[in-house]
Amino acid sequence: MTGLLIKLIASPLVLLIASFLFQDVYYPAFYQPMLTGLILAIAGHLLELYLLKETTFWFMLIMDFFTAAFLIYISSFFFPHAQISWAGAFLSAFLFALTEYFQHLWLIRTNRTSKAE
């Protein structure tokens, strides 16, 4: 549960930062990167529940990267006037994967990778 709470805070913030940093990521309204970040957090948490173990650490990081890139890219089709290129989606997903790297390390080291926690 703690992992989900961290994701619910970190994911929207990372996407908001990416929208300010990268020209290829444009969300005209504040709620758009926040909502996309919440969707990323939930999707990432569900992936972790079922797949994250010490032996799948790198696989999960790659899965998080590509899932984030895809979701960020397609979010531009659901929000009016949002414009995101594949390059912007991949750059944003890279920032997202950096945060996921540290979150996964923490989850594994504190033994919080099971569904019961």
C-alpha positions in Angstrom: 0.0 0.0 0.0 2.9 2.4 0.7 4.2 1.7 -2.8 0.9 2.8 -4.3 0.9 6.0 -2.2 4.4 6.9 -3.3 3.4 6.3 -6.9 0.3 8.4 -6.6 2.5 11.3 -5.6 5.6 10.7 -7.7 4.1 9.8 -11.1 2.0 12.9 -11.6 4.9 15.1 -10.4 7.3 13.4 -12.8 4.9 14.0 -15.7 4.3 17.6 -14.7 8.1 18.2 -14.6 8.5 16.5 -18.0 5.8 18.8 -19.5 7.9 21.8 -18.3 11.2 20.3 -19.3 10.5 18.9 -22.8 9.2 20.8 -25.8 7.8 17.6 -27.2 5.4 17.2 -24.2 2.6 19.7 -24.2 -0.4 19.6 -21.9 -2.3 22.9 -22.0 -4.1 22.3 -18.7 -2.7 21.4 -15.3 -5.1 18.5 -14.8 -4.0 16.6 -17.9 -0.5 15.5 -16.8 -1.8 15.0 -13.3 -4.5 12.6 -14.5 -2.1 10.8 -16.9 0.3 10.5 -14.0 -2.4 8.9 -11.8 -3.2 6.4 -14.5 0.5 5.6 -14.8 0.7 5.1 -11.0 -2.2 2.7 -11.0 -0.9 0.8 -14.0 2.6 0.6 -12.5 1.3 -0.6 -9.2 -0.7 -3.3 -10.8 2.3 -4.5 -12.8 4.4 -4.5 -9.6 1.8 -6.5 -7.7 2.0 -9.4 -10.1 5.5 -9.2 -11.6 8.0 -7.5 -9.3 10.4 -9.8 -7.6 14.1 -9.6 -7.1 14.7 -11.8 -10.1 12.4 -9.6 -12.4 13.9 -6.2 -11.3 15.3 -5.2 -14.8 12.4 -6.8 -16.7 9.9 -4.7 -14.6 12.0 -1.5 -15.2 11.8 -2.1 -19.0 8.1 -2.9 -18.8 7.5 0.3 -16.8 9.4 2.3 -19.4 7.5 1.0 -22.4 4.2 1.1 -20.6 4.8 4.7 -19.5 5.9 5.7 -23.0 2.8 4.2 -24.6 0.4 5.7 -22.1 2.0 9.1 -22.2 1.9 9.1 -26.0 -1.8 8.0 -26.3 -2.9 10.5 -23.6 -2.5 13.2 -26.3 -5.4 11.7 -28.1 -7.7 12.0 -25.1 -7.0 15.5 -24.0 -8.0 18.5 -26.2 -5.0 20.4 -27.6 -2.4 18.1 -25.9 0.6 17.4 -28.2 3.1 14.7 -27.4 5.6 13.2 -29.9 7.1 9.8 -29.5 10.4 11.5 -28.6 8.6 13.4 -25.8 6.9 10.2 -24.6 10.2 8.4 -24.5 12.0 11.2 -22.6 9.1 11.4 -20.1 9.1 7.6 -19.7 12.9 7.8 -19.0 12.3 10.2 -16.1 9.5 7.9 -15.0 11.7 4.9 -15.1 14.4 6.7 -13.1 11.9 7.1 -10.2 10.7 3.5 -10.7 14.3 2.3 -10.4 14.5 3.6 -6.8 11.0 2.6 -5.9 11.6 -1.0 -7.0 14.9 -1.1 -5.1 13.1 0.1 -2.0 10.1 -2.3 -2.4 12.4 -5.3 -2.9 14.8 -4.4 0.0 11.9 -3.8 2.4 10.1 -7.0 1.2 7.0 -5.1 0.1 6.5 -6.9 -3.2 3.8 -9.3 -2.1 0.1 -8.6 -2.7 -0.6 -8.6 1.0 1.4 -5.5 1.7 
